[in-house]
Amino acid sequence: MVRVMSENTFGKIFRVTTFGESHNVAVGVVIDGVPAGMPLSEADIQRELDRRRPGQSILTTTRRERDKVEILSGVFQGKTLGTPICMLVRNVDVDSAPYETIKTKPRPGHADLAYLLKFGHVDYRGGGRAAARETVGRVAAGAIAKKLLAAHDVEILGHTVEAAGIAVERELSPDEIRKNVEKNPMRCADLKVAERMKEAVLEAAADGDSTGGMVEVRALGVPAGIGDPVFDKLDAEIAHALMSIGSVKAVQIGAGCEFARMRGSEANDPIVLQGGKLTTETNKAGGILGGISTGMAIVAKITVKPTPSITKPQRTVDLVQMEETEIKLKGRFDPNICPRIVPVAEAMLALVIVDHMLRSGKINPDRLK
């Protein structure tokens, strides 16, 4: 039986619903649960959308979208009303022609086949709702979440730590990330490694291929005690949020997969006193124990698969003729999606943290004004 409904809302108190498709009129988001009285302007949102916007370098799709945000509701005289905030971004550089010739031939690595099997009908133009364009709404909502968190001294940072087989081999400080991440198209905070990443990505692109990588996100200043101990563990909801981003195929919290090669004596973070306060000496747990924040930095890494749109010939099936065939894609593609996933991953981490802080009563409306 074909199921005709899907879930498009995330969060429990800070609730985010995204809408729109890649080649339709617009994309956007509705956010419920934003406290009243917080100063908010379109410029606050635009700063984050500009980081996600396509066409900014040779490492991104050449699709030229302004991504100009319009706040349609929930804000009056520059302050939030406590009512749902609706934000819209119009699609202005749409070219669906390259997809007409392959509309009956699902693209390998894309969601075309899965959407067809689930819904029985699919928007083949640029991937429809499965395209990266859907993340506009996430980033717009994340901008509001980041502003709420900043008022409570919580900071979200993200950077590319691996791309095209080139990895950052050392621990980078928050200052390095703040200073360097926007200085290169890979959004890698190690500038020397960033250049090597770029060369490897372009080499694969010249061969008609794409590459994957890893992105790290951190939340600094998160208060201890947010998160629930069983099904709504903080790390479980972070994993859910990050895994919901297209092209993300794995999530690690703290030391992540490295735990498999450790002994308990190596894996456990010693508990110490600093200035009379309980903390841990190291942070292999990534700031979360038992599903609850410890007050240490929350650290997560995501594995991003290679962009499925490549110009090399690929095998598929013609759904009309019901026979195997070959396709060669034409269009505007990202040779590596990691740099543009950085602001999306930051947004999703911010949404989880702000939702749990609201659920734990740790958002003070008086600090928003």
Residue, then its C-alpha position, 0 to 999 in steps of 0.5 A: m500500500v502506498r502511504v500518502m503522508s509524510e512527516n515534515t515537522f521537527g521539535k516538541i516546543f520549538r517546532v519547525t515545519t519546512f515546506g516547498e520543493s527544489h523547482n517549485v515557486a518557493v521553499g520556506v519554514v513555519i516555526d512555532g514556540v519562539p518566545a515573544g519579545m525577541p528582536l528579529s529582522e530579516a537581516d538576522i536570517q539572511r546572514e545564515l542563508d547567505r552561508r548556505r546559498p549556492g553558487q558561491s565558489i567553484l566547489t558549489t553548484t552554479r545555480r544562482e539563487r539570491d535566497k532572499v528571505e521574507i518574514l510573513s508572520g510572527v514579527f511586528q515592529g522588529k520583535t517576535l509576537g510569540t505566534p508562528i513565524c513563517m518565512l519564505v524564500r522564492n526560487v528564482d533560478v530554476d532550470s527543469a529542462p535537464y530533468e525532462t529527458i530522465k524523468t522515467k529513469p531514477r537516478p542512482g544514489h538519489a531518492d527518486l526510486a524510494y520516493l516513487l516506491k513510497f508515494g507512487h508519484v514523484d517530483y523529478r525536477g531537481g529532486g523535488r523535496a529530497a533536494a538540498r534546497e529543502t534545507v533553506g527552511r532548516v537554516a532559516a529556523g536555525a538562525i532564530a534558534k542560534k539567536l535564542l542560544a546566543a542570548h544564553d551564551v551558547e555558541i554553535l560552531g561547525h567545520t569540514v574535517e574531511a573531504a575527498g580523503i583528505a582529513v584534519e589530523r589534529e584537534l582544532s580550537p574554537d578560536e581557529i574555527r571562528k577565525n578560519v572557517e569562512k576563509n576558504p570554500m571548503r569551510c575547513a578551519d585548518l587552512k593548509v588542509a583546506e587547500r589540499m581538500k579543494e585540490a582533491v575535490l576538483e580533481a574528482a570533479a574534472d573526472g566527472d565524479s564527486t566526493g564525500g567527507m565529514v563535518e563536525v559541529r560543536a555546541l559551546g556553553v550548553p548548560a548541564g542537565i538538558g536532555d531526557p534519560v530514556f527515549d528522548k536522550l539528547d544525543a539520540e535527538i541530535a543524531h536524529a536531527l543530523m541524520s535527517i539531513g540529505s546525504v548524511k549516512a552516519v553520526q558520531i557523538g564525542a569519540g564516536c567510532e573510536f570507542a570500539r577500539m578503546r578500553g573502559s579506562e581509556a574511554n571514561d572521562p575522569i570527573v574533577l573539580q574546577g573552581g569548586k564545580l563538577t566537570t570532566e577532565t576530558n570530553k570523549a563523551g562529547g558533552i553527554l552522559g546518560g542522554i543528559s548534557t554535562g556542561m562540557a562542549i557537545v561535539a558531533k561528527i557526520t559522515v557525508k556521502p559523495t554527491p549522487s549527481i555525477t556526469k559519469p554514465q550510470r546504470t538504471v532502469d527505464l520505468v516505462q520500458m521496464e528495461e535496464t538502461e544507462i543515463k548521463l546526468k546534465g545539470r548543476f551539481d556540487p562536486n562535494i556537499c560538505p561546505r554547504i552542509v556546515p551551516v545546515a548541520e549547525a542549524m539542526l544542532a541549534l534546533v535540538i539544543v534550543d528545544h531541549m533548553l525550552r523543555s528544561g526551563k532554561i530559556n529566560p525570556d527576559r534575556l531576549k529583549 
